[in-house]
Every structure is written in structure tokens, then in C-alpha cells.
Amino acid sequence: MKVPKIKLKKIKEAIKKLPRILGERAFLFFLALFSLFLIFGGLVYYKYSILVPRVEPEIFESEKPIKFQESTYQEILKIWEVRQKRFEEADLKIYPDPFRAPVLTTTTEGID
């Protein structure tokens, strides 16, 4: 399928003139875009706020009352204690200073 060269030239010329035309009619262009965005925002608001049915949350009535699981609680406490010990040990560890060059000691032993 061949596209006529005349149409391509007209489209290219129109695209080249578009910024100038929009600049000359900046206020009208702003009003058009503003109204377009208002309409789009209104549609989004209508779809997600007004059309959404209001549903009351269901309250589940269970036959058994919720039971506190002591074993799970103790496991979590053990994990937290281990983490706390690691955290305290990291505070006592001395890390080398990355901004200072290490001091190299040289020995003269064995050099004749």
C-alpha cells in the first residue's frame, strides 16, 4: 500500500506549524485542555466513587472463640530475643575506618 507523497507533505507541514498555532492561541488551547482534563477527572470520579456500590462488611460469627496460641507466642519471643542479641553484639563490634589507609608495618628481618 502506497501512501501518496502529497498527503505526507501536508501532514509534515501541519506538524511543523502546530507549535506556532498553539502558541498564538495559547489561552484557548489551555481552556480546551483544562476542560478535557476536567471531563476525564469527572468520569474517573464517577466510575470509582459513585458507581461503586456501598457494601456493608460482613461480620463473621464463629462458633468457637478465638484462642490465644501460647506456643506461637513463645516462638516469636525467642526469635525477637535472638534478634535483640545480634543487634547488641553489632553495637560492640569495632569496624575498620574506610576513610583511612591501613597502617602497614614493615620488618627488616631477613633482608641482608
matplotlib code that plots the C-alpha trace (Angstrom):
import matplotlib.pyplot as plt

x = [0.0, 1.5, 0.9, 0.8, 3.7, 1.3, -0.5, 2.8, 4.0, 0.8, 1.0, 4.6, 3.8, 0.8, 3.0, 5.7, 3.0, 1.3, 3.5, 3.1, -0.6, -0.9, 1.4, -0.8, -3.9, -2.4, -5.3, -7.9, -5.6, -5.2, -9.0, -9.5, -7.0, -8.3, -11.9, -10.7, -8.9, -11.9, -14.2, -11.7, -11.4, -15.1, -15.5, -12.9, -14.5, -17.9, -16.7, -14.7, -16.8, -20.4, -20.9, -19.2, -22.0, -21.8, -21.3, -21.5, -18.7, -19.8, -19.4, -18.4, -19.9, -17.8, -18.9, -15.5, -14.0, -10.5, -7.9, -4.6, -1.8, 0.9, 3.4, 3.4, 3.8, 6.8, 8.4, 8.1, 9.5, 12.6, 13.1, 12.9, 15.4, 17.9, 17.5, 18.0, 21.2, 22.5, 21.7, 23.5, 26.5, 26.7, 26.9, 30.0, 31.9, 34.7, 34.7, 37.7, 37.6, 37.1, 38.4, 41.9, 44.5, 45.6, 48.9, 51.4, 54.2, 57.5, 60.1, 63.7, 64.3, 65.6, 66.8, 70.6]
y = [0.0, 3.3, 6.5, 9.5, 11.9, 14.8, 13.7, 13.1, 16.6, 18.1, 16.2, 17.2, 20.9, 20.8, 19.2, 21.9, 24.7, 23.2, 24.7, 28.2, 27.8, 26.6, 29.4, 32.0, 30.6, 29.6, 30.7, 28.8, 25.8, 25.9, 26.2, 23.2, 21.0, 22.1, 21.2, 17.9, 17.1, 18.1, 15.8, 13.0, 13.5, 13.7, 10.4, 8.7, 10.1, 8.9, 5.5, 4.9, 6.8, 7.0, 3.7, 1.6, 0.0, 0.6, -2.7, -3.3, -5.5, -8.9, -9.9, -13.5, -15.1, -18.1, -20.8, -21.1, -18.1, -17.1, -19.0, -17.5, -19.8, -19.7, -21.9, -19.5, -16.5, -18.2, -18.9, -15.3, -14.2, -16.4, -15.0, -11.4, -12.3, -13.7, -10.5, -8.3, -10.2, -9.8, -6.1, -5.6, -7.5, -5.4, -2.3, -3.6, -4.7, -2.4, -1.8, -0.5, 3.1, 3.0, 6.6, 5.9, 3.9, 0.8, 1.2, -1.2, -2.4, -3.3, -5.6, -5.6, -9.2, -11.5, -8.7, -8.7]
z = [0.0, -1.1, 0.7, -1.6, -1.1, -1.2, 2.0, 3.8, 2.8, 4.1, 7.3, 7.8, 7.2, 9.6, 12.3, 11.8, 12.1, 15.1, 17.8, 16.3, 16.0, 19.6, 20.8, 19.0, 20.6, 24.0, 26.1, 24.0, 23.9, 27.7, 28.2, 25.8, 27.7, 31.1, 30.1, 28.7, 31.9, 34.0, 32.0, 32.3, 36.1, 36.4, 34.6, 36.8, 39.9, 38.7, 38.0, 41.2, 43.7, 42.6, 40.6, 43.3, 45.4, 49.1, 50.7, 54.4, 55.8, 56.9, 60.5, 60.9, 63.9, 64.7, 66.9, 68.7, 70.4, 69.3, 71.3, 72.2, 71.0, 73.7, 71.7, 68.7, 71.0, 72.7, 69.4, 68.3, 71.6, 71.1, 67.6, 69.0, 71.7, 69.1, 67.0, 70.1, 70.9, 67.4, 67.5, 70.7, 69.5, 66.4, 68.6, 70.3, 67.2, 66.0, 62.3, 60.4, 59.2, 55.4, 55.1, 56.5, 54.8, 56.8, 58.6, 57.1, 59.3, 57.6, 59.1, 58.2, 59.3, 56.7, 54.5, 54.1]

ax = plt.figure().add_subplot(projection="3d")
ax.plot(x, y, z, "-o")
ax.set_aspect("equal")
plt.show()
